[in-house]
Amino acid sequence: MSAIFNFQSLLSVILLLICTCAYVRALAPSLLDKNKTGFLGIFWKCARIGERKSPYVACCCIIMALTILFSE
C-alpha cells in the first residue's frame, strides 16, 4: 500500500521531509532560502517548521519510531 493511503506511512514521510529540509538548510541555507514561494517553497516551509518546532518534531520522531518498532 502506498504512503498516501496508509496514515502511519504518510506521517513518517512528512516527518522525514521536515527533518531532511531542516538538515539541508543548516548545511546550505542558500539552497532553500532562494525558493520561498511556489512549489519549491514547500521545502523552505518544512525547514522552518523543523527549526522552530524542533522539540515537538523530535518528540514526534521518537513516538513514530516507537510505534513502528512495537507495532504488529
Backbone as a printed PyTorch tensor [residue, N CA C, xyz], in Angstrom:
tensor([[[ 0.8480, -1.1680,  0.0000],
         [ 0.0000,  0.0000,  0.0000],
         [ 0.9010,  1.2410,  0.0000]],

        [[ 0.5060,  2.2740, -0.6940],
         [ 1.3320,  3.4750, -0.7870],
         [ 1.1830,  4.3280,  0.4660]],

        [[ 2.0830,  5.2940,  0.6040],
         [ 2.0780,  6.1590,  1.7850],
         [ 0.8800,  7.1090,  1.7950]],

        [[ 0.2490,  7.3010,  0.6610],
         [-0.8960,  8.2110,  0.6120],
         [-2.1010,  7.5980,  1.3240]],

        [[-2.2660,  6.2930,  1.2110],
         [-3.4370,  5.6420,  1.7760],
         [-3.2050,  5.0570,  3.1660]],

        [[-1.9660,  4.9990,  3.6100],
         [-1.6500,  4.4980,  4.9350],
         [-1.2360,  5.6860,  5.7980]],

        [[-2.0160,  5.9940,  6.8320],
         [-1.8080,  7.2040,  7.6240],
         [-0.4600,  7.1880,  8.3350]],

        [[-0.0500,  6.0560,  8.8780],
         [ 1.2280,  5.9730,  9.5860],
         [ 2.3930,  6.2100,  8.6290]],

        [[ 2.3080,  5.6820,  7.4330],
         [ 3.3590,  5.9080,  6.4470],
         [ 3.3830,  7.3640,  5.9930]],

        [[ 2.2210,  7.9660,  5.8570],
         [ 2.1500,  9.3700,  5.4770],
         [ 2.8060, 10.2500,  6.5370]],

        [[ 2.5400,  9.9730,  7.8070],
         [ 3.1810, 10.7300,  8.8830],
         [ 4.6850, 10.5270,  8.8870]],

        [[ 5.1430,  9.3250,  8.6070],
         [ 6.5820,  9.0700,  8.5330],
         [ 7.2330,  9.8710,  7.4110]],

        [[ 6.5820,  9.9170,  6.2730],
         [ 7.1220, 10.6710,  5.1370],
         [ 7.1700, 12.1640,  5.4560]],

        [[ 6.1390, 12.6860,  6.0980],
         [ 6.1140, 14.1070,  6.4460],
         [ 7.2050, 14.4320,  7.4580]],

        [[ 7.3670, 13.5830,  8.4720],
         [ 8.4260, 13.8120,  9.4660],
         [ 9.8100, 13.7310,  8.8330]],

        [[10.0160, 12.7730,  7.9560],
         [11.3110, 12.6810,  7.2750],
         [11.5610, 13.9010,  6.3950]],

        [[10.5300, 14.4010,  5.7330],
         [10.6790, 15.5920,  4.8990],
         [11.0510, 16.8060,  5.7480]],

        [[10.3930, 16.9750,  6.8810],
         [10.6890, 18.1040,  7.7700],
         [12.1190, 18.0110,  8.2970]],

        [[12.5230, 16.8410,  8.7570],
         [13.8770, 16.6750,  9.3040],
         [14.9420, 16.8520,  8.2280]],

        [[14.6950, 16.3290,  7.0410],
         [15.6600, 16.4530,  5.9540],
         [15.8090, 17.8980,  5.5090]],

        [[14.7090, 18.6130,  5.3800],
         [14.7740, 20.0130,  4.9620],
         [15.4910, 20.8740,  6.0030]],

        [[15.2340, 20.6160,  7.2790],
         [15.9200, 21.3760,  8.3290],
         [17.4170, 21.0860,  8.3100]],

        [[17.7990, 19.8460,  8.0570],
         [19.2120, 19.4810,  7.9960],
         [19.8920, 20.1230,  6.7860]],

        [[19.2320, 20.0910,  5.6360],
         [19.8060, 20.6950,  4.4270],
         [19.9440, 22.2040,  4.6080]],

        [[18.9590, 22.8390,  5.2390],
         [19.0390, 24.2830,  5.4540],
         [20.1510, 24.6320,  6.4330]],

        [[20.4400, 23.7610,  7.3840],
         [21.5430, 24.0170,  8.3120],
         [22.8860, 23.9250,  7.5930]],

        [[23.0050, 23.0240,  6.6270],
         [24.2590, 22.8700,  5.8900],
         [24.4330, 23.9200,  4.8040]],

        [[23.3930, 24.1830,  4.0430],
         [23.4580, 25.1220,  2.9280],
         [22.1950, 25.9790,  2.9090]],

        [[22.1740, 27.0570,  3.6830],
         [20.9490, 27.8660,  3.7750],
         [20.5250, 28.5010,  2.4490]],

        [[21.4670, 28.8200,  1.6020],
         [21.1100, 29.4940,  0.3450],
         [20.3300, 28.5780, -0.5970]],

        [[20.4620, 27.2870, -0.4230],
         [19.7400, 26.3350, -1.2690],
         [18.2270, 26.4660, -1.1130]],

        [[17.7730, 26.6000,  0.1240],
         [16.3300, 26.6680,  0.3720],
         [15.8170, 28.0980,  0.4750]],

        [[16.6790, 29.0480,  0.8290],
         [16.2150, 30.4120,  1.0390],
         [15.8500, 31.1260, -0.2540]],

        [[16.3990, 30.6900, -1.3720],
         [16.0800, 31.3740, -2.6300],
         [14.7270, 30.9550, -3.1940]],

        [[14.1500, 29.8760, -2.6940],
         [12.8480, 29.3800, -3.1760],
         [11.8230, 29.4360, -2.0530]],

        [[11.3950, 30.6410, -1.6880],
         [10.4350, 30.7760, -0.5900],
         [ 8.9890, 30.6930, -1.0650]],

        [[ 8.7560, 30.8420, -2.3560],
         [ 7.4000, 30.7760, -2.8870],
         [ 7.3370, 29.7270, -3.9820]],

        [[ 6.1220, 29.3880, -4.3570],
         [ 5.9370, 28.4020, -5.4110],
         [ 6.0090, 26.9840, -4.8840]],

        [[ 6.1630, 26.0490, -5.8030],
         [ 6.1850, 24.6350, -5.4340],
         [ 7.3890, 24.3050, -4.5630]],

        [[ 8.5580, 24.8480, -4.8670],
         [ 9.7600, 24.5710, -4.0720],
         [ 9.7330, 25.2590, -2.7160]],

        [[ 8.7780, 26.1670, -2.5320],
         [ 8.6140, 26.8160, -1.2360],
         [ 8.1520, 25.8520, -0.1560]],

        [[ 7.6160, 24.7220, -0.5560],
         [ 7.2060, 23.6900,  0.4040],
         [ 8.4100, 23.2210,  1.2180]],

        [[ 9.5510, 23.0700,  0.5610],
         [10.7510, 22.6160,  1.2540],
         [11.2550, 23.6740,  2.2280]],

        [[11.1470, 24.9520,  1.8470],
         [11.5420, 26.0370,  2.7420],
         [10.6330, 26.0600,  3.9740]],

        [[ 9.3250, 25.8570,  3.7470],
         [ 8.3760, 25.8550,  4.8540],
         [ 8.6190, 24.6670,  5.7910]],

        [[ 8.9570, 23.5250,  5.2280],
         [ 9.2760, 22.3580,  6.0570],
         [10.5260, 22.6060,  6.8870]],

        [[11.5040, 23.2960,  6.3000],
         [12.7210, 23.6230,  7.0450],
         [12.4140, 24.5690,  8.1940]],

        [[11.5300, 25.5350,  7.9590],
         [11.1500, 26.4680,  9.0300],
         [10.4150, 25.7510, 10.1590]],

        [[ 9.5540, 24.8200,  9.8000],
         [ 8.8520, 24.0360, 10.8260],
         [ 9.8630, 23.2300, 11.6310]],

        [[10.8220, 22.6150, 10.9500],
         [11.8360, 21.8250, 11.6320],
         [12.7220, 22.6470, 12.5500]],

        [[12.9830, 23.8990, 12.1760],
         [13.8150, 24.7660, 13.0110],
         [13.0470, 25.3180, 14.2040]],

        [[11.8540, 25.7940, 13.9640],
         [11.1070, 26.4750, 15.0230],
         [10.4190, 25.5140, 15.9810]],

        [[ 9.9950, 24.3870, 15.4940],
         [ 9.2790, 23.4260, 16.3300],
         [10.1230, 22.1820, 16.5940]],

        [[11.4310, 22.3430, 16.7010],
         [12.3060, 21.1740, 16.7890],
         [12.0400, 20.2690, 17.9950]],

        [[11.7010, 20.7840, 19.1850],
         [11.3940, 19.8420, 20.2770],
         [10.1530, 18.9910, 19.9770]],

        [[ 9.1530, 19.6050, 19.3520],
         [ 7.9400, 18.8670, 19.0120],
         [ 8.1980, 17.8610, 17.8900]],

        [[ 9.0010, 18.2680, 16.9210],
         [ 9.3440, 17.3640, 15.8270],
         [10.1610, 16.1930, 16.3630]],

        [[11.0690, 16.4570, 17.2900],
         [11.8750, 15.3860, 17.8870],
         [10.9940, 14.4070, 18.6650]],

        [[10.0450, 14.9310, 19.4120],
         [ 9.1240, 14.0450, 20.1500],
         [ 8.2880, 13.2120, 19.1890]],

        [[ 7.8340, 13.8230, 18.1130],
         [ 7.0540, 13.0780, 17.1160],
         [ 7.8960, 11.9890, 16.4640]],

        [[ 9.1680, 12.2850, 16.2100],
         [10.0500, 11.2750, 15.6150],
         [10.2590, 10.0980, 16.5680]],

        [[10.4220, 10.3950, 17.8400],
         [10.6110,  9.3300, 18.8320],
         [ 9.3410,  8.4890, 18.9560]],

        [[ 8.1920,  9.1460, 19.0300],
         [ 6.9230,  8.4180, 19.1230],
         [ 6.6990,  7.5650, 17.8800]],

        [[ 7.0030,  8.1250, 16.6990],
         [ 6.8430,  7.3840, 15.4590],
         [ 7.7790,  6.1720, 15.4160]],

        [[ 9.0030,  6.3620, 15.8780],
         [ 9.9460,  5.2390, 15.9000],
         [ 9.4600,  4.1310, 16.8360]],

        [[ 8.9420,  4.5040, 17.9900],
         [ 8.4370,  3.5030, 18.9400],
         [ 7.2230,  2.7620, 18.3760]],

        [[ 6.3300,  3.4980, 17.7060],
         [ 5.1600,  2.8190, 17.1570],
         [ 5.5450,  1.8840, 16.0130]],

        [[ 6.5400,  2.2670, 15.2390],
         [ 6.9890,  1.3790, 14.1620],
         [ 7.6730,  0.1460, 14.7280]],

        [[ 8.4760,  0.3330, 15.7800],
         [ 9.1770, -0.7950, 16.3860],
         [ 8.2300, -1.7860, 17.0490]],

        [[ 7.2280, -1.2760, 17.7370],
         [ 6.3770, -2.1460, 18.5330],
         [ 5.0140, -2.4200, 17.9340]],

        [[ 4.7890, -2.0280, 16.6970],
         [ 3.5020, -2.3380, 16.0520],
         [ 3.5510, -3.7250, 15.4290]],

        [[ 2.4200, -4.2560, 15.1490],
         [ 2.3570, -5.6070, 14.6120],
         [ 2.7400, -5.6500, 13.1650]]])
